[in-house]
Amino acid sequence: MAALLNEWLWQEQYWLPPGISWQDIKMKDEDGRFPLPRDLLITLPLAFVFIALRYVFERIIAIPFSKCLGVKDRIRIQAPSIPKLDAFYKHISGQPSQSQVMSLGRQCGLSQRKIHTWFRHRRNQDRPSNTKKFCEASWRFVFYIVSFAAGLGSLINTVWFWDHRECWRGYPKQPVADAHYWYYILELSFYLSLLLSVSVDVKRKDFKEQVVHHIATIFLIGFSYCANYVRVGTLVMLVHDSSDFLLESAKMFHYAVWTRTCDSLFVIFAVVFLVTRLVVFPCRIVHTTMVVSLEFFQPFFGYYFFNVLLLVLQALHIFWAYLILRMVYKFVFTGKVERDERSDEESEVDEREEEEEPEGEEGEHNCEQRKETINPKLTSLANNCVLNNLTNQRNLNSRLRKAR
């Protein structure tokens, strides 16, 4: 069965243009390295190495650095331990419907107001701290800026960096330099580590889009390496890294409340993102893979599969560009970046309500006192209105009688 699957998976029509076989692209050792699928097996253990490095980096470097920048965590009210509410929160939902609130209130002997308050405190209790978000952003910043610098340094002297037609000249028999091999391996290992740790990372509103992005990127890098789309693949990775480190640096200063620095970096990031993802990526890279490549070979399965993955990435670029432009609009009209449109999954309304809401029995007693104070005033006002209406009616009747 394994041999049959292996034979089916590596059929030449999937990976090579028509008329070319595996024997045609065999290279001698002196010709250079030719990409082989088994080269990618090292990426899985390297992904766990990245996870371990991240753990060490966050505790030894990121946390002390966050304190130096003045990152502060919000002190949140701890929800009291109520077994039935805890069980409902963990196994059913963190945001119960009105009928569920009424049912829980009857089971626990609590008012609906107290049930709502408990769930709000419990949700805020699980929200990630600013320090955790800072550590995550700083780890990604370090990788992206190192990756971008290394990728640019390895590509700037290549012919296909300046002339994209060279990505396809001689394809698929193209040797891969050691620098580009490690560029591929480390990028793929990093995205695998992000996918493996996605359950413990900060969940944002575009969580599903992020997962799709990671999966598409992993398939894109892996397939392009096996099909020897390495030249154009290095350009794809470089374009993405060019703006990612700017976004992560802006997040870091946002959590540290360095507002001016954050706003300046955000503006730079927005410009770079919109230019690279909405202009350079579709007009140069996608164009060369969909149009220019056909001048050198006939389309095959790999051609269609690779371009579909690129179009998936482009759709995600458009989605994120919409979020960025919405933030730019707020920046222009308010003078500052109010918050990340991709912010935590839970709304910040919970925290604002937590600050404003009176707590416990004292809060409810105060509410009752306000009702008792307001109700007599409303009654007095209504009585005065009735008396005024009666007086006006009598005056009107008196004038009518005189007129007659």
C-alpha positions in Angstrom: 0.0 0.0 0.0 2.8 2.4 0.9 4.6 1.7 -2.4 1.4 2.2 -4.3 0.7 5.5 -2.6 4.3 6.6 -3.1 4.1 5.7 -6.8 0.8 7.6 -7.2 1.9 10.7 -5.3 5.1 11.2 -7.3 3.7 10.8 -10.8 5.5 13.0 -13.2 2.4 14.8 -14.5 1.8 16.2 -11.1 5.2 17.7 -10.6 6.8 18.2 -14.0 5.8 20.0 -17.2 4.6 17.7 -20.1 7.5 15.9 -21.9 9.9 16.0 -18.9 10.6 13.0 -16.7 12.4 12.5 -13.4 15.4 11.1 -15.4 15.7 14.3 -17.4 16.3 16.5 -14.4 18.8 14.3 -12.5 21.9 16.4 -11.6 25.4 15.4 -10.8 27.0 16.5 -7.5 29.1 19.1 -9.3 26.0 20.7 -10.9 24.7 21.7 -7.5 21.8 20.8 -5.2 18.5 19.7 -6.7 15.5 20.0 -4.3 14.2 16.6 -3.1 11.1 16.0 -1.0 13.1 14.2 1.7 14.9 17.4 2.4 11.8 18.7 4.0 11.7 16.0 6.7 14.0 18.1 8.8 11.4 20.9 9.1 9.3 19.1 11.7 12.0 18.7 14.4 13.1 22.2 13.6 9.5 23.4 14.2 9.8 22.0 17.8 13.2 23.7 18.1 11.6 27.0 17.2 8.9 26.4 19.9 11.6 25.7 22.5 13.6 28.8 21.4 10.4 30.9 21.6 9.8 29.7 25.2 13.4 30.6 26.2 13.3 33.9 24.3 10.1 35.1 25.9 11.2 34.4 29.5 14.9 35.5 29.2 14.6 38.4 26.7 11.0 39.4 25.9 9.6 39.7 29.5 12.6 41.8 30.8 12.4 43.9 27.7 8.7 44.5 28.1 9.4 45.8 31.6 12.1 48.2 30.3 9.5 49.6 27.8 6.9 50.0 30.5 4.4 47.4 29.5 1.7 47.2 32.2 -0.9 44.5 32.7 -4.5 45.4 33.7 -5.5 44.2 37.1 -8.7 42.3 36.6 -11.4 41.2 39.1 -11.3 37.5 39.7 -14.6 35.7 39.3 -15.6 33.7 42.4 -15.5 30.0 42.1 -19.1 28.7 41.4 -18.9 25.1 40.2 -22.0 25.1 38.0 -21.0 28.4 36.3 -17.5 27.2 35.9 -18.7 24.0 34.2 -21.0 25.9 31.9 -18.2 28.3 31.0 -15.6 25.6 30.2 -17.8 23.1 28.4 -20.7 25.0 26.8 -20.2 28.7 26.3 -18.6 31.8 27.8 -21.5 34.0 26.6 -24.8 32.4 27.6 -28.1 33.3 26.0 -30.8 35.0 28.0 -32.7 31.7 28.5 -29.5 30.1 29.7 -28.9 32.9 32.1 -32.3 32.5 33.6 -31.8 28.7 34.0 -28.4 29.2 35.6 -29.8 31.8 37.9 -32.5 29.4 39.2 -29.9 26.6 39.6 -27.4 28.8 41.6 -29.9 31.0 43.3 -28.4 34.2 41.8 -30.0 37.1 40.0 -29.6 37.5 36.3 -27.5 40.6 36.9 -25.0 38.6 39.0 -24.9 35.8 36.4 -24.0 38.4 33.7 -21.4 40.0 35.9 -19.8 36.6 36.8 -19.4 35.7 33.1 -18.0 39.1 32.2 -15.4 38.8 34.9 -14.6 35.2 33.9 -14.1 36.2 30.3 -11.8 39.1 31.2 -10.0 36.7 33.5 -9.0 34.6 30.5 -8.0 37.5 28.3 -4.3 37.5 27.5 -2.2 40.1 29.3 -0.3 42.8 27.6 2.9 41.1 28.5 1.9 37.9 26.8 0.9 39.8 23.7 4.1 41.8 23.8 6.2 38.6 24.0 4.4 37.0 21.1 4.9 40.1 18.9 8.6 40.4 19.9 9.3 36.8 19.0 7.7 37.2 15.5 9.5 40.5 15.1 12.9 39.0 15.7 12.3 36.1 13.3 10.7 38.3 10.5 13.5 41.0 10.6 16.3 38.3 10.6 14.5 36.4 7.8 14.0 39.5 5.7 17.6 40.6 6.1 18.9 37.2 5.3 16.6 36.7 2.4 17.3 40.1 0.9 21.1 39.5 1.3 20.9 36.1 -0.5 18.6 37.3 -3.3 19.8 40.8 -4.2 22.7 39.5 -6.4 20.6 36.9 -8.2 19.4 37.5 -11.8 15.8 36.5 -11.1 15.5 39.2 -8.3 15.8 41.9 -11.1 14.4 40.0 -14.0 11.5 37.6 -13.1 11.7 35.9 -16.5 14.9 34.2 -15.1 12.7 32.4 -12.6 11.7 30.0 -15.4 14.7 29.9 -17.7 15.9 26.3 -17.7 13.1 25.2 -15.5 12.8 22.6 -13.9 16.5 21.7 -14.1 17.7 24.6 -11.8 20.2 24.1 -9.0 19.4 25.5 -5.6 22.0 27.4 -3.6 22.7 26.4 0.0 21.5 29.9 1.2 18.2 29.5 -0.6 17.8 25.9 0.7 18.1 27.1 4.3 15.9 30.1 3.6 13.2 27.6 2.6 13.8 25.2 5.4 13.8 27.8 8.2 10.7 29.6 6.8 8.8 26.3 6.5 9.9 25.3 10.0 8.8 28.6 11.5 5.3 28.5 10.0 4.9 24.9 11.2 5.8 26.1 14.7 3.1 28.8 14.4 0.5 26.3 13.3 1.5 23.9 16.2 1.2 26.7 18.8 -1.9 28.4 17.4 -4.0 27.0 20.2 -2.0 28.8 22.9 -1.3 32.0 20.9 -3.5 35.2 21.4 -6.7 34.6 19.5 -7.7 37.5 17.3 -10.8 38.3 15.2 -9.0 37.0 12.1 -8.1 33.7 13.8 -9.6 31.6 11.1 -7.9 33.6 8.4 -4.6 33.2 10.2 -5.0 29.5 10.3 -5.9 29.4 6.6 -2.9 31.6 5.9 -0.5 29.3 7.8 -1.8 26.2 6.1 -1.7 27.8 2.6 1.8 29.1 3.3 3.0 25.6 4.4 1.5 24.0 1.3 2.9 26.7 -0.9 6.5 26.5 0.5 6.5 22.6 0.6 5.0 22.2 -2.9 7.1 24.9 -4.5 10.3 23.3 -3.1 9.3 19.8 -4.4 8.3 21.2 -7.8 11.5 23.3 -7.8 9.6 26.6 -7.9 12.3 27.8 -5.5 13.3 30.9 -7.4 9.8 32.4 -7.4 9.2 31.0 -4.0 12.0 32.9 -2.4 10.5 36.1 -3.9 7.1 35.3 -2.3 8.7 34.8 1.1 10.7 38.0 0.8 7.6 40.1 -0.1 5.8 38.8 2.9 8.6 39.3 5.4 9.1 42.9 4.2 6.0 44.2 6.0 5.5 41.6 8.8 8.3 42.8 11.0 7.0 46.4 10.8 3.5 45.2 12.0 5.0 43.3 14.9 7.2 46.2 16.0 4.1 48.5 15.9 2.3 46.0 18.2 5.2 46.0 20.6 5.1 49.7 21.1 1.3 49.7 21.2 1.3 47.4 24.2 4.0 49.6 25.8 1.7 52.7 25.1 4.4 54.5 23.1 1.7 56.1 21.1 3.7 58.3 18.7 6.2 55.5 17.9 3.4 53.0 17.4 1.5 55.4 15.1 4.6 56.2 13.0 5.4 52.5 12.6 1.8 51.7 11.7 1.8 54.3 8.9 5.1 52.9 7.5 3.7 49.4 7.8 0.4 50.3 6.1 2.3 51.9 3.1 4.7 48.9 2.8 1.9 46.4 3.1 -0.4 48.0 0.6 2.4 48.4 -1.9 3.9 44.9 -1.6 0.7 42.9 -1.1 -1.6 44.8 -3.5 0.8 45.9 -6.2 4.1 44.0 -6.2 2.7 40.6 -5.3 -0.2 40.4 -7.9 1.4 42.5 -10.6 4.9 41.0 -10.5 4.9 37.6 -8.8 1.4 36.3 -9.6 1.8 37.6 -13.1 5.0 35.9 -13.7 3.7 32.5 -12.4 0.5 32.7 -14.3 1.5 34.4 -17.6 5.3 34.6 -18.0 5.9 31.0 -17.0 3.8 29.7 -19.9 6.5 31.1 -22.3 8.8 28.4 -21.0 6.6 25.3 -20.4 3.0 24.1 -20.9 0.7 24.2 -17.9 0.4 21.1 -15.7 -1.1 20.2 -12.3 1.7 21.9 -10.4 1.2 25.1 -12.4 -2.5 25.2 -11.4 -2.0 24.1 -7.8 0.7 26.7 -7.1 -1.3 29.5 -8.6 -4.4 28.6 -6.7 -2.4 28.9 -3.5 -1.0 32.2 -4.5 -4.6 33.4 -5.2 -5.7 32.3 -1.8 -2.9 34.4 -0.3 -4.0 37.3 -2.4 -7.5 37.0 -1.2 -6.2 37.1 2.4 -4.1 40.2 1.5 -7.3 42.0 0.3 -9.1 41.1 3.5 -6.3 42.4 5.7 -5.9 45.5 3.5 -9.5 46.3 4.2 -8.8 46.1 7.9 -5.7 48.3 7.6 -7.5 50.9 5.5 -10.2 51.0 8.1 -7.6 51.7 10.7 -6.0 54.4 8.4 -9.4 56.0 8.1 -9.6 56.2 11.9 -6.1 57.5 12.2 -6.8 60.3 9.7 -9.9 61.5 11.5 -8.9 60.9 15.1 -5.2 61.5 14.9 -4.2 58.1 16.4 -4.6 54.4 15.9 -7.4 53.5 18.3 -6.8 49.8 18.4 -5.8 46.8 16.3 -8.7 45.8 14.0 -7.3 42.3 14.4 -7.5 42.6 18.2 -8.4 39.9 20.7 -11.5 37.8 20.0 -13.3 39.1 23.0 -14.7 42.6 22.8 -13.1 45.3 24.9 -16.6 46.4 26.0 -16.4 43.7 28.7 -13.4 45.5 30.3 -15.0 49.0 30.1 -18.2 47.7 31.7 -16.1 46.0 34.4 -14.5 49.3 35.3 -17.8 51.3 35.3 -20.1 48.7 37.0 -20.7 48.9 40.8 -19.8 45.6 42.4 -21.7 43.1 44.6 -24.5 43.8 47.0 -23.4 47.4 47.4 -23.8 48.0 43.7 -27.3 46.6 43.7 -28.2 48.6 46.8 -27.0 51.8 45.2 -29.1 51.0 42.1 -32.2 50.5 44.3 -31.4 53.8 46.1 -31.2 55.6 42.7 -34.6 54.1 41.7 -36.1 55.2 45.0 -34.7 58.7 44.5 -35.8 59.0 40.8 -39.3 57.5 41.2 -40.6 60.2 43.6 -39.2 62.9 41.3 -41.0 61.3 38.3 -44.2 61.1 40.3 -44.0 64.7 41.4 -43.2 65.9 37.8 -46.2 64.0 36.5 -48.5 65.5 39.1 -47.3 69.0 38.3 -48.0 68.4 34.6 -51.6 67.2 35.4 -52.2 70.3 37.6 -50.9 72.6 34.9 -53.1 71.1 32.3 -56.2 71.4 34.5 -55.3 75.1 35.2 -54.9 75.8 31.5 -58.2 74.2 30.7 -60.0 76.3 33.3 -58.5 79.5 32.0 -59.5 78.6 28.4 -63.1 77.9 29.4 -63.3 81.2 31.3 -62.1 83.1 28.2 -64.7 81.3 26.0 -67.5 82.3 28.4 -66.4 86.0 28.3 -66.2 85.9 24.5 -69.8 84.7 24.3 
